[in-house]
């Protein structure tokens, strides 16, 4: 399992970080991660922004940049998922025209956008 996180397949995976410098030290405050399927048609997108930097558009910037990368890679579809109570991320994906499906049994929201 640790190997997955330590070694990146650069043809299919990328992690984009948002960082700041505080008191002379760099800190990661957000990460957008793309993992494409082996056929290089669909990419799974995940995003994380630290609590202190929520509501500061960092998630939006990371998402837009990762969508650009997905298009440059020639991918056809971006998928993601979140919980139904994550209203900020759902709203962000809505603004980017993602299709949203709600699984009421698991309280999971599935997000999908055709880009190719």
Secondary structure, DSSP 4 states (H G I P E B T S, - for coil): -HHHHHS--TTTEEEEEEEEEETTEEEEEEEEEEEE-TTSSEEEEEEEE-GGGTTSSHHHHHHHHHHHHHHHTT-SEEEEEEETT-HHHHHHHHHTT-EEEEETTTTEEEEEEE--
